[in-house]
Amino acid sequence: MTAALEGIRVLDLTRVLAGPYCSMILGDLGAEIIKVEAPGGSDETRTWGPPFKEGVSAYYLCANRNKKSLTLDLKSPEGKEVLEKLVRESDVVINNFKTGTMERLGFGYDHVKEINPRIVFCSITGFGETGPYQHLPGYDFIIQAMSGLMSITGDDQSGPQKLGVAITDILTGLYACIGIQTALLERERSGNGQKIDLSLYDSAVSSLINIGSNFLMTGKIPQRLGNHHANIVPYQTFRSLDGEMVIAVGNDRQFAHLCAVVGQPSLASDPLFSTNAKRVENREALSKILQELFSQEKTSYWQGRCQEKHIPFGPIQTLEDVRNDEQLKARDMFLNLEHPTAGNVEMIGSPLKLSRTPVNYRQHPPDAGEHTEEILTGLGYDKNTIRKWKKDHKV
């Protein structure tokens, strides 16, 4: 089968997570990804660990499959020459250098579009390329703090909390994919590329959704509610006899079913709880009643009863539970790839399920410079020139 993005070449000058995550998705969809690093490998995640397997970082592996690795000294004339040739033959350039770095290297958007007017040029920075913060470095943890995400995560006892993964990197990587594919689609009409200016800060603020809307409507600073929902009750965690679980009641009909499941059908007509608005007002009282009832049986019991009545329910699972989940196995959400250094590595698969052009896993996450000679040969360089460059620049 033909991959959806087959024939698209992406020049990936990114590192860490947001950019590599974006380019990995594009690679899963069939694009050719050339990952460009400094000699020796300049993606910091190569050294982030433990855990390592035969010296290969688990963090690096998670976001770098379906790519070929080219190491270049971009400060050298030879490195710049190679990069310019690649720009001419590519459809997309992604970078996540600090604002102004690509210009200092001689590959800012104005110059790149002169080389290749059809190029889609995606810049990912902490705060964007405009505004008073444009030169500040931005890491996910900093962005979670500044964007308001931490102020609404956790509870009164915990204080502000970050999410367990680098969520602003993931969001920005996803937005980058959307922007790049949109620009490629528009290019089919206009014949021209364009620049995409993405920031982690903007992406994080966009994720505030209903909490942000609540504040903009009322001016009231939202409080940390832990595992409670700001606008829906009961929509929270409860302790069972042997663990913890989540109940997510989205409407009054589901609430009536839940009341029947716990053996208290009269709660559904109680004036304090009969509508969602009333349940939000009387959150603490209802939560206390339900918690006492849920603590009397095991999670599996409540899961079975709730599923019978179509009440949204989920046990809080460990990653071991997730790895062994039959649903995820059926959806092919885990895969194994052979790596030349680490051996067999297990990875989380793509959630994208396309009927005619499915994702495919062609290439292990590459060692630094693994494909340098192959790529340079494809650009027309002879073996003697390649050998000399590798010696001179340690690529």
N, C-alpha and C positions, 0 to 999 in steps of 0.2 A: 504494500500500500504506500502511496505517496504521503509523506508527512506534510502537515498543514503549512509549515514555514520553510519547506525545502527550497533551496535556491537563495535564501536570505543569509548574508554573511554579516556577523556581528563582531565588531572589534571591541573587546571588553577590557578597559583599562581600570577596572574597579577592584576593590579588595574588601575584606571583612564580610559584611552580610547583605546590605540593601542591594548594591549593584550585582554581586555574584548571585544572589537569589533570583533577581530579575533575569539575568542572562541564562541561568540554569533552566528556568521555565521556558524561555525562548528556545533553548537547546532541546529540551524535552519535546517541544512541538516541531522539531526538525531543522531549526536554523543551525548554521555552522557557526560555532563560537570560537574565536581565537582569544584566549586569555593572555594578556600582555603584562609581564612583570619585570622588575629589575633583575639583573643577574643574581642568581642564588634563590630567587623567589621572594617577592616583597609583599605578598598577602600575609598580613599579621596573623591570620588564623592558623597558618601552618605551624605556628609555635604556641598556640593557645591550648593548654592542657595541663595535666592529664584530663581525660585518657588519651593515650597514643597507642597505635598498633604498629609495631615495627618502625616507630618514629613518625608515623603519619597521624596527624591530629584528627580526632573525631569531628571537631568543629569544622575544620577545613572540608572534610568529606561531605558534610551535610548540604553544601551549597555549590558544589563545583563539578558535578557529573556532566557528561555530554559537552565537554570542552577540550580544546587542544591548547597546550601551553607553549608560549613563545617568550623567551627572555631577551630583553633589549636594553641597552644603555641609551636612554632617550636624551641624555646630555651630549652624546657623541654624534658627529656628522653621519656616521654609518647607521646608527640607530634611528635618527631622524629620517634618513633616506628610506629605510625599510618601512617605517611607520607611514610615510607619505605614500609609498606604493600600496600599502594595505588600505589606506583611506580611499584611494582611487578605485579599488576593487571591492569595497564594502558597501553595505546598505545602511548600517547603523554603527555609531560610535557611542559607547557609554563610558563615562568617567565619574569618579567621585572624589577627585582631588579638591583641595580647598579652592575657594573662589580666586581666580587669577592665575592658578598654576598652569592650566592648559595654555593660556596666553603666553606665559613666560617660557614654556617649552616650544612655542611657535605653532601650536595647534589649537588655538582658540577657534570658536565657531566661524568667525568671519573669514579666517584663512582656510579652514577645512571646507567650507562651502564653495570657495574658489576652486579648490582641488576637485571637489565632487559636489555639484549643485544638488544632486539627488539624495545626499546624505541626511539621515535622521540622527541628530546629535542630542544625546540625553545627558544632562548634567545633574548629578545628585550631590547635594551638599547638606550640611546641618541646618542652615537657615535660609538658603536661597541666594541667588546672585544679585539681589537688590535689597535695599533697606539697611538700617543701621547695624544689624547683626551679621551682615554678609561675610565678614572675615573671621567670625568666631568659629572654632571647631565645634562639631556637634556629634556626640555619641548618644546612643539610644537612651542610656540611663539619664543623661542630662536633659534630653528632650522629654522623657516621661515626666521628669520633675517640673520643667518649665511649662509644658503644655496643659497642665491641669489634670492629667491622667492620674498621677500619684495622689493628688488631693482628694480624689473620689474613690481611691482603692484602699482597702483595709477598713478598720473600724476605729472606734474611739480608743480602744485599748492598744491596738497595734500601731497607731499613727499612720502616716502616709506610707504606702507600699507600692513597689514596682510590680509589674506583671512578671511571671516566671520565665518568660522568653523576651527577646528583644523585639517587642511587638511593633515599635515605630520603624525599625529596619524592614520588617516583613511588610508592613503596610506600604512603605515607600517603594519597595521592590515590586509590589503588585501594581501600584499606581504607575510605576515606570513601564511595566509590561503593557498596561492599558494605553498609556500615552504613545509608546513606540508603535504598537500595532495600529492605533488610530492614525498616526502620522504616515505609516506605510500605506494604509488604505487610501488616505487623502492623496498621497503621491501618485496613485494610479490615475487620478483625475487631473491634477495640476502638473505633474512631471517634476515637481520640486520637493526637496526635503525641507526640514525646519528644525528649530531648536526647541528642546523641552527642558525647562528649568524647574526641577523638583527639589523640595526640601523636606527633611525629616520633621521639622517643626510644623509646617503646613499640614503634612499628612497626619501627624498626631492630633492636631486640633480638629481636623475633619472627622476624626473618629469619635468625637465627643457626642455626636448624634443627639439622642433625646435628652441627655443630661445638659448638653450645651443649649439645646432649645429651651429646656425648662428655665435655665438661668436667664437667657435672653428675653424670655416672656415675662419673668417675674422680678428679675434683679436679685433674687435670693441665692446666696452662695450655697451650693449643694453640700450636704454632709456626707461623710463616709458611712456607708451602710453595710459594709462587709459583704456577706453573701445574700443580702436582701436587695430587692429591686425598688427603685425610686418611685415607680408608677404603678406597680402591680403587686397584689398580695392574694394568696401566698405564692411566692416566686422566690424560693430560698432553699438553704440546706436545712436538713433535720437529722438528728441522731436517731438511729434505730437501735435495736438491742445489740447488734454486733458491728455497727459501722456508721457511715454517714451517707446521705443520699440527697438528691435534689428533686423537689416538686416544683413544677412550673405551670400554674393554673392561669390560663389566659382569658377566661370568660366566666360568666356566672353559671352557665350550664356545666362546665367542667368542675366548678366549685361545688355544685350540688352533688355531682357524682363522687367527688372526694369526700364530702360529708357522709355519704352513704357507705363508702368504703371503710371509713374509720368508725362506723357505727353510731354516728351522731347526725342523722338527716335533718334534725331541727335547726342545726347551725345555719343551714342555707337560707332559712326564712327569718333568722334572728335579725332585728332591725340594725344591730351593730355591724352585721357582716353580709347583708343581703345583696349589696352591690360592690363592685370593685372599689369605688370611691370611698364607701364606708369601711371597707376592709383596710384600705390605706390609712384612713384616719385612726382605726383601731388595731393597727398592726401588732402591737405588743400583746394585747389581750388574746388575739386569735393565735398568734405564734405560740404562746404559752399553752393554750388548750391543745393545739395540734401536736406540739412536742411531747406532751405527756402521753398522748395516744400512740404516737409513732415509736416511742421508746419501749413499747410492750412486745413488739415482734421484730423478727430479723429483716434485714434489707430485702432478701429474696422473697419473703412473704409479701411485703408491700409492693415490690416490683411486679409480682404476678397479679395482685389485685388491681393495681393502677392500670396495668396494660389491658386487663379485661375490660375496663371502663374507658379506655382511650385517654387516660390522664397522662400528660407528659411527665415522665419520670426517668431519672438516671442515677445509677449508683456512682459514687465517687471512686474512680478506678486508679490504681497505680499504673505506671508504664508497663509493668509486667502483665497486668490485666489487659492493657491495650494491645500489647504485642500478641496476646493469645486470643484476642476477640475474634470470634468466627465471622462476624460481619466484615471486619477489616480484611480478614483473609480472603473472603469471597470477593472483595473489591480490589484485590491485588495492591494493597497499600504498603506492602513491604517487598523488597527485592534484594537480590544479592548480585554483586559485581566483583569480578576478579581485578585486583590492583597489583601492579608489578612489584610494589614494595610491601604493602600491607597484607597481600594475599586476598582471601575472600572477605569482603566487607558487606555488611547488611545495611540497607538504607531505607528511609521512608520514601515511598513512591509518590507519584503525582496524583492529585485529586481530579485532574481533568480527564473526563471520559468522552472522547469524540468517536462517533460511530463509524465514519469513513476514514478519518485521518488520525488514528490513535497516537498517543505519545509513545515514544520508544526510547530505550536506554542503550545507546550505542557505545558510549565511551566512559570509562572509569574517570573519577576525578584525577587530573594529571599531576605527575610530579613536575616540579619547576623546570621549565625548559625542555620537557620531554619531546616536544614536537618542533623544536627550533629548526633543526636541519630540514625536516619535511616541509615546513612552511616556507623557509628561505629558498629551497629548491623549486617549490611551486611558483615563486616570484621570479625565477630565472637566474638565480645566483649559482655559480659553479662551486664545486666541492672545495677548490683551493681557497676561494674567497671566504666561504663559510668557515673553513678550518682556521683561517687567519683571524676572522672576527671573533670566533669562539675563544681563541687564545688571547687576543688583545683585550677583550672585554669580559672574559670569563662568563660567557653566555652559554 
